[in-house]
Amino acid sequence: MNAPVVCVRGSGAVALTAALALARRGCTVRLQARMPTGSADVRTYALGAASVALLHSLKVWDALPADARTRVLDMRITGDQPGHTLHFSAWSGALDALAWIVDAAELEAALRSAVRFAPHVDLIDPDTEPPPAELLVLAEGRDSALRERLGVRMPRQPYGQRGVAARLVADAPHGGLARQWFRSPDVLALLPFDRPQPGSSYGLVWSVPDARADELLALDGAGFEAALMDATGGAAGTLKLAGERAAWPLLLAQADPVCGPGWVLLGDAAHLVHPLAGQGLNLGLADVQALDAVLAERQAHEPWRPLGDLRLLQRYARRRAGPTAAMGRVTDGLLHLFASDQPLLRELRNRGLTLVDHLPPLKRWLVAAAR
């Protein structure tokens, strides 16, 4: 019996992971992806245990340089009133890490290398029409042109914010501590990292209104560092830029539908959430795992069913509908809660952080849910 043919479109981590997973499943994969040789990408990804396990199973995780993946051992969330914090610890949950911070460019390079050597993956010109296949997997990002041609609606709710990203070095060790500040209307995260300075570097994700983003990007290095020190209060030590800054618009969006006869959407082509929870790539890799699980069930119990069968793909859609909608609601709700200037809400949200911090069972549940 000939192996079923799948076409995967996309060049990012979700598309490359999908290509590897589907090839492992026994499919012949036609991958329409651009394969750059280098990148000045300043992004970092926060990966949970399930995402790490998937990458490990595909033999990608161990291919990452040691300094391109850093354990998060603790996380401290600070509200916009003094003394209100929420602390999570890997130790209290008997975990090896709360999450891992991974260099985006290195992860995608490791995935590209794995794809090049995968025996059942063929690279196809991304500027051509998709080749004939039983299943078309669209994972080409938020601006997927083919998604639009398929007539898929993806209403977008712009937040009027941009995420400003950069690499930083500090004069104090990070100790595996991730820090996040909710300072209306900003959300600032410092993610512990080991590049370029082992043990004392950070990935910055600073979500700010568009006008504020323009101001921050217009500042010279010293001015940006001063703004950063003012926002963090020096809690992470003296912070210095270690490279260029980048920014992108923040949106909430959900494609409808996420599948049809012979095609399926994964990753940012299917959904977008605010980065305050660091779950964007985790959601996309969970899409890959769900699709792979559905195809494994078909292989075991319904091998006669075509890969592009709508009822088969709707199983994938049902499995992902709840988790993606829930993450969208949580991130959207938190953003609006901490963006409000109403005195009562300000008081409640800050007291809420302190209350949760004093409820260890709830904290353990939150950590487990995020993994």
PLY file of the C-alpha trace (Angstrom):
ply
format ascii 1.0
element vertex 371
property float x
property float y
property float z
element edge 370
property int vertex1
property int vertex2
end_header
0.00 0.00 0.00
1.34 3.42 -0.94
1.91 5.88 1.88
-0.69 8.66 2.01
0.56 12.01 0.74
0.25 15.12 2.90
1.17 18.67 1.88
2.32 20.94 4.72
2.58 24.68 4.02
4.57 26.90 6.37
8.13 27.71 7.42
7.81 28.19 11.18
8.13 25.85 14.15
4.56 24.52 13.94
4.76 23.63 10.23
8.18 22.00 10.56
7.10 20.01 13.61
3.95 18.90 11.80
6.01 17.70 8.83
8.24 15.61 11.10
5.32 14.17 13.08
3.35 13.22 9.97
6.39 11.63 8.34
6.90 9.58 11.49
3.25 8.56 11.21
4.05 6.96 7.85
2.91 9.74 5.53
4.83 11.04 2.55
5.12 14.75 3.30
5.45 17.46 0.67
6.70 20.47 2.63
6.26 23.92 1.09
8.59 25.97 3.25
11.29 28.60 2.95
14.55 27.32 4.42
16.71 30.31 5.40
20.27 29.65 6.52
20.37 32.27 9.25
18.24 34.67 11.26
18.57 37.71 13.50
15.39 36.70 15.34
15.26 38.20 18.85
12.25 36.13 19.93
12.26 33.50 22.64
9.61 30.83 23.15
8.31 29.64 26.52
7.67 25.91 26.14
5.70 23.69 28.50
6.36 20.05 29.31
4.06 18.68 26.59
5.79 20.74 23.89
9.23 19.66 25.11
8.12 16.01 25.13
6.93 16.31 21.51
10.21 17.86 20.37
12.14 15.24 22.31
10.19 12.43 20.63
11.08 13.90 17.23
14.78 14.02 18.24
14.85 17.79 17.92
15.15 18.79 21.57
18.58 17.23 22.11
19.82 18.87 18.90
19.43 22.32 20.47
22.62 23.91 21.84
22.69 23.79 25.64
22.70 27.58 25.95
19.68 27.89 23.61
17.31 26.36 26.20
17.01 27.57 29.78
14.95 26.16 32.64
12.42 28.35 34.40
12.63 27.29 38.04
10.55 30.09 39.54
8.10 32.72 38.34
7.17 35.95 40.10
4.15 37.98 38.96
3.84 41.53 40.30
0.72 43.69 40.24
0.51 47.46 39.97
0.27 48.06 43.71
3.23 47.55 46.08
3.40 44.25 47.92
1.03 42.26 45.71
2.85 39.34 44.09
2.25 35.76 43.04
5.11 33.25 43.11
5.32 29.84 41.43
8.12 27.37 42.12
9.16 24.20 40.32
10.49 22.88 43.63
7.11 23.16 45.38
5.52 21.15 42.58
8.34 18.57 42.45
9.04 19.56 38.83
12.33 19.79 36.98
11.13 23.08 35.44
8.02 25.25 35.23
8.85 25.84 31.57
11.79 26.16 29.22
12.84 29.36 27.45
14.10 28.53 23.96
15.85 30.60 21.33
13.36 30.90 18.44
16.01 30.95 15.71
17.87 27.95 17.14
14.66 25.93 17.49
13.66 26.60 13.91
17.20 25.81 12.72
17.12 22.46 14.55
13.73 21.68 13.02
14.95 22.61 9.52
17.96 20.34 9.95
15.73 17.46 11.05
13.42 18.04 8.09
16.31 18.01 5.60
17.36 14.56 6.81
13.87 13.11 7.31
13.43 10.20 4.86
9.78 10.85 4.00
9.81 14.65 3.69
10.27 16.30 0.29
10.86 20.04 0.03
8.66 21.80 -2.53
8.86 25.36 -3.86
6.68 27.44 -1.50
5.76 29.87 -4.27
3.88 27.24 -6.28
0.40 25.84 -5.87
0.08 23.00 -3.33
0.81 19.63 -4.98
-1.89 16.92 -5.08
-2.30 15.37 -1.62
-4.88 13.58 0.51
-4.50 16.26 3.16
-3.38 19.90 3.05
-2.01 21.17 6.38
-1.91 24.96 6.55
0.50 26.29 9.17
1.74 29.40 7.39
1.03 31.90 10.15
-1.42 34.66 10.92
-1.44 36.05 7.38
-2.07 32.77 5.56
-3.08 33.64 2.00
-4.36 30.15 1.22
-6.62 30.25 4.27
-8.27 33.31 2.77
-8.66 31.57 -0.59
-10.42 28.67 1.14
-13.01 31.16 2.39
-12.17 30.71 6.07
-13.30 33.58 8.28
-10.85 34.77 10.91
-12.30 37.82 12.67
-9.58 39.75 14.46
-9.82 41.76 17.64
-6.85 44.15 17.65
-5.66 45.07 21.13
-4.15 48.36 20.00
-0.90 47.03 21.42
2.41 45.75 20.16
4.78 43.26 21.71
8.27 44.76 21.93
10.95 42.06 22.07
14.68 42.25 22.74
17.58 40.37 24.26
19.03 41.78 27.48
21.99 41.19 29.77
21.96 41.93 33.49
24.61 42.57 36.12
22.96 39.99 38.41
22.26 36.28 37.83
18.70 35.35 36.87
18.69 32.11 38.89
16.07 30.64 36.57
13.51 33.21 37.74
10.98 34.53 35.20
9.47 37.87 36.12
6.25 39.49 34.94
4.81 42.90 35.77
1.20 43.94 35.19
1.39 47.74 35.15
-1.76 49.14 33.56
-1.86 49.12 30.56
1.54 47.43 30.09
2.54 43.80 30.60
6.29 43.26 30.86
7.97 39.84 31.01
11.64 39.03 31.59
12.38 35.44 30.60
15.62 33.93 31.97
18.04 32.96 29.24
21.69 31.96 28.83
22.57 33.93 25.71
24.61 35.98 25.14
25.72 35.98 28.79
25.30 32.60 30.53
23.23 32.83 33.70
22.41 36.53 33.44
20.56 37.17 30.19
16.87 37.68 29.50
14.38 37.60 26.70
12.11 40.65 26.91
8.47 40.73 25.86
6.91 44.11 26.66
3.27 44.52 25.61
2.42 48.20 25.34
-0.12 50.45 23.56
0.81 51.32 19.99
1.76 54.92 20.81
4.02 53.76 23.64
5.61 51.17 21.34
6.46 53.94 18.87
8.11 55.89 21.70
10.12 52.91 22.94
11.34 51.96 19.48
12.34 55.56 18.73
14.56 55.76 21.83
18.27 55.17 21.53
19.78 52.28 23.48
20.42 54.27 26.64
16.93 55.75 26.59
15.31 52.35 26.15
17.39 50.90 28.99
16.33 53.79 31.24
12.66 53.14 30.42
13.18 49.46 31.16
14.82 50.17 34.51
11.96 52.48 35.43
9.41 49.79 34.57
11.17 47.01 36.50
12.38 49.10 39.42
15.78 47.45 39.17
14.36 44.16 40.45
16.46 42.15 37.98
19.55 44.32 38.34
20.90 46.75 35.77
19.63 45.73 32.34
21.39 46.44 29.05
20.35 45.77 25.47
22.21 42.91 23.80
20.99 43.45 20.24
18.21 44.88 18.12
14.61 45.44 19.14
11.57 44.12 17.28
7.81 44.59 17.61
4.61 43.04 16.26
0.88 43.84 16.61
-1.11 41.88 19.20
-4.46 40.34 18.28
-7.09 37.92 19.45
-8.41 35.79 16.58
-9.98 32.41 15.87
-10.46 30.85 12.44
-13.86 29.37 11.64
-13.82 26.62 10.57
-10.37 25.15 11.27
-10.87 22.24 8.88
-12.72 21.24 5.73
-12.70 18.38 3.24
-9.02 17.70 2.61
-7.55 20.57 4.63
-6.80 21.63 8.22
-5.36 24.71 9.97
-2.66 24.62 12.66
-0.94 27.23 14.82
-1.27 30.95 14.14
-3.16 30.20 10.93
-5.93 28.88 13.20
-5.76 31.09 16.31
-3.98 34.05 17.91
-3.84 34.93 21.61
-2.15 37.64 23.65
1.42 36.65 24.63
0.99 37.49 28.33
0.74 33.76 29.20
3.49 32.70 26.79
1.27 30.02 25.26
1.30 30.85 21.54
3.72 28.15 20.36
2.45 25.69 22.96
-1.02 25.99 21.43
0.39 25.38 17.95
2.39 22.33 19.02
-0.69 21.00 20.82
-2.48 21.29 17.46
0.22 19.09 15.94
-0.14 16.53 18.74
-3.93 16.45 18.38
-3.80 15.96 14.60
-1.17 13.26 15.00
-3.33 11.48 17.60
-6.38 11.55 15.33
-4.36 10.11 12.45
-2.94 7.42 14.74
-6.48 6.39 15.70
-7.43 6.27 12.03
-4.36 4.13 11.32
-5.32 1.68 14.08
-9.08 1.47 13.60
-10.11 3.04 10.26
-7.27 2.59 7.76
-9.80 2.69 4.94
-10.76 6.28 5.76
-8.95 8.94 3.65
-6.76 11.38 5.58
-8.81 14.28 4.25
-12.15 12.82 5.35
-14.14 15.65 6.93
-15.46 13.57 9.82
-11.92 12.56 10.69
-10.67 16.14 10.65
-13.64 17.33 12.69
-12.41 15.12 15.53
-9.24 17.22 15.53
-11.32 20.41 15.48
-13.42 19.28 18.45
-10.36 18.36 20.52
-8.73 21.72 19.97
-11.82 23.92 20.23
-12.01 23.86 24.02
-8.34 24.45 24.89
-7.81 27.22 22.33
-11.04 29.02 23.27
-10.19 28.74 26.97
-6.70 30.18 26.47
-8.15 33.03 24.43
-10.68 33.84 27.16
-8.09 33.65 29.95
-5.52 35.88 28.26
-8.15 38.34 27.05
-9.78 38.49 30.47
-6.49 39.03 32.31
-5.45 41.74 29.88
-8.70 43.67 30.31
-8.69 43.14 34.08
-5.20 44.59 34.49
-5.74 47.34 31.90
-8.67 48.82 33.80
-8.15 52.02 35.78
-11.29 51.54 37.90
-10.21 51.76 41.57
-12.33 48.79 42.66
-10.96 46.51 39.93
-7.43 47.70 40.64
-7.86 46.75 44.29
-9.49 43.39 43.51
-6.91 42.28 40.95
-3.98 43.05 43.23
-5.58 41.38 46.23
-6.38 38.45 43.96
-2.69 37.90 43.23
-1.93 37.82 46.94
-4.89 35.53 47.66
-3.83 32.97 45.04
-0.28 33.13 46.38
-1.61 31.88 49.74
-3.49 28.92 48.21
-0.87 26.24 47.39
-3.38 23.69 45.99
-4.69 26.28 43.51
-1.15 27.24 42.55
-0.26 23.60 41.90
-3.37 23.25 39.72
-2.45 26.38 37.74
1.08 25.07 37.16
-0.25 21.70 36.01
-2.76 23.36 33.66
-0.03 25.48 32.07
2.14 22.43 31.34
0 1
1 2
2 3
3 4
4 5
5 6
6 7
7 8
8 9
9 10
10 11
11 12
12 13
13 14
14 15
15 16
16 17
17 18
18 19
19 20
20 21
21 22
22 23
23 24
24 25
25 26
26 27
27 28
28 29
29 30
30 31
31 32
32 33
33 34
34 35
35 36
36 37
37 38
38 39
39 40
40 41
41 42
42 43
43 44
44 45
45 46
46 47
47 48
48 49
49 50
50 51
51 52
52 53
53 54
54 55
55 56
56 57
57 58
58 59
59 60
60 61
61 62
62 63
63 64
64 65
65 66
66 67
67 68
68 69
69 70
70 71
71 72
72 73
73 74
74 75
75 76
76 77
77 78
78 79
79 80
80 81
81 82
82 83
83 84
84 85
85 86
86 87
87 88
88 89
89 90
90 91
91 92
92 93
93 94
94 95
95 96
96 97
97 98
98 99
99 100
100 101
101 102
102 103
103 104
104 105
105 106
106 107
107 108
108 109
109 110
110 111
111 112
112 113
113 114
114 115
115 116
116 117
117 118
118 119
119 120
120 121
121 122
122 123
123 124
124 125
125 126
126 127
127 128
128 129
129 130
130 131
131 132
132 133
133 134
134 135
135 136
136 137
137 138
138 139
139 140
140 141
141 142
142 143
143 144
144 145
145 146
146 147
147 148
148 149
149 150
150 151
151 152
152 153
153 154
154 155
155 156
156 157
157 158
158 159
159 160
160 161
161 162
162 163
163 164
164 165
165 166
166 167
167 168
168 169
169 170
170 171
171 172
172 173
173 174
174 175
175 176
176 177
177 178
178 179
179 180
180 181
181 182
182 183
183 184
184 185
185 186
186 187
187 188
188 189
189 190
190 191
191 192
192 193
193 194
194 195
195 196
196 197
197 198
198 199
199 200
200 201
201 202
202 203
203 204
204 205
205 206
206 207
207 208
208 209
209 210
210 211
211 212
212 213
213 214
214 215
215 216
216 217
217 218
218 219
219 220
220 221
221 222
222 223
223 224
224 225
225 226
226 227
227 228
228 229
229 230
230 231
231 232
232 233
233 234
234 235
235 236
236 237
237 238
238 239
239 240
240 241
241 242
242 243
243 244
244 245
245 246
246 247
247 248
248 249
249 250
250 251
251 252
252 253
253 254
254 255
255 256
256 257
257 258
258 259
259 260
260 261
261 262
262 263
263 264
264 265
265 266
266 267
267 268
268 269
269 270
270 271
271 272
272 273
273 274
274 275
275 276
276 277
277 278
278 279
279 280
280 281
281 282
282 283
283 284
284 285
285 286
286 287
287 288
288 289
289 290
290 291
291 292
292 293
293 294
294 295
295 296
296 297
297 298
298 299
299 300
300 301
301 302
302 303
303 304
304 305
305 306
306 307
307 308
308 309
309 310
310 311
311 312
312 313
313 314
314 315
315 316
316 317
317 318
318 319
319 320
320 321
321 322
322 323
323 324
324 325
325 326
326 327
327 328
328 329
329 330
330 331
331 332
332 333
333 334
334 335
335 336
336 337
337 338
338 339
339 340
340 341
341 342
342 343
343 344
344 345
345 346
346 347
347 348
348 349
349 350
350 351
351 352
352 353
353 354
354 355
355 356
356 357
357 358
358 359
359 360
360 361
361 362
362 363
363 364
364 365
365 366
366 367
367 368
368 369
369 370
